[in-house]
């Protein structure tokens, strides 16, 4: 494959992983740029440093093109969503923890959907 094909595959993977992170309540755009920023210069360096060595070039490009998205994928999968963060910290991203059953509920809720208790509007 030509280096431009590896770049296209890399960008598609980064976009998909960014959507996963965004779905979990994390900044998909920040994750996209944190995967692209180190990988694109590394791909260019690998492409130009290997020159016409057609045996090593595809392996190097594959390694660089998939290393950053794999790390980003594991970060996106392991990241907690808003409900999990609210349960851990008390409140996060429009969610809060019920003071009676410790389950996450929306911040504007007045009654817990899990235990049916009346919630404090302050907590």
N, C-alpha and C positions, 0 to 999 in steps of 0.2 A: 504494500500500500504506500502511496505517496504521503509525505508529511502533512499535506493539507487535509487528507482524509482522517488522519489521526486527530488533527485539530478539530475537525467537525464532530467526530465521535466524542471527543473530550468536552466540547461545549454542550452537546446534547445531554451527556451524563451530568454535567454540572447544573444544567437547567432542571433536569428531573429531580436531582437531589435537593435543589433549592425549593422546589415545590413541596417535597416531603417535609423539609424543615419549616416552611411556611405553614403547612397544614398542622404541624405540632405547636404552633404559636411562637416560633422563633423567627428571626429575621432571615428570610431566604436570600434576600439581596446581599446581605453581609456575608453569608456563607458562600454565595456564588463568587463574590470578589475575593474572598479568602482562599478559595480553591484556584481561581484563575491567576491571581497575582503572582504566586511563585511558579506555577506550572508553565505558563506561556513562555517566559524567558528560559526556563529549563528545556523546553522543547526546542526552542530556537538554538540554544547552545548545543544540545545533543545533535540536532540536524546538521549544523555547520561544522562542528568539531569532528564528526565522523566522515565528512566529505563524501567521497564516492564509495565508501566501504558498505556495499549493499548487503553484506551478511549481518553486520552488527547494528545497522541503522534501524531496521524494523523492531528489533528487540528493545533497543534503547527508547525509541518513540513509544512503543507499547507500555513500557515501564513508566515513563514519565506521564503519559496520557491517562493512565489508570491509577497511579499512586495517589494523587490528590483527591480524585473523586471517591476512591475507596475510603480514605480517611474521613472525608466529608460525609459519606453515607453512614459510616458507623457513628459519627457524631450526631447526625440527624436522627438516627434510629434510637440512640441511647438517651437523647434529650427528653426531658419531661415535658408534658403538655401543661396547659394552664391549670387544669384541675389538679394535677399532681403537685404542681408548684404551690397552689393555694393550700392544699392539704399539708404540705411541708412547712410553709412559712406563715400561714395564717390568712394572707390575702395576696393575690397576684393576678394582674391582667383582667380585672372585672369579675374575679371570683374571690370568695372568702370561705373560711372554714366554719362549719356549724359548731357552735360552742357546746352542743349537747352530744352529737354523734360523731363529730370530727370529719364529716364528709364535706366535699367541696360543693358550694351552691353559688349562684350568681350574687354579686355584691348588692344588687337592689332587691333581693328576695326578702320577704318578711316572714315567710314560713318555709321550713326545711322540707324539701321534696323527699328526703330519705326517712326522717323520723317524725315529721309533722309538727315539730316544736316551733313555737313563735321565736323568731330571731331578734336579737338586739340590732338596732339600726347603727349603733356606734361601732360594733365589732367587725 
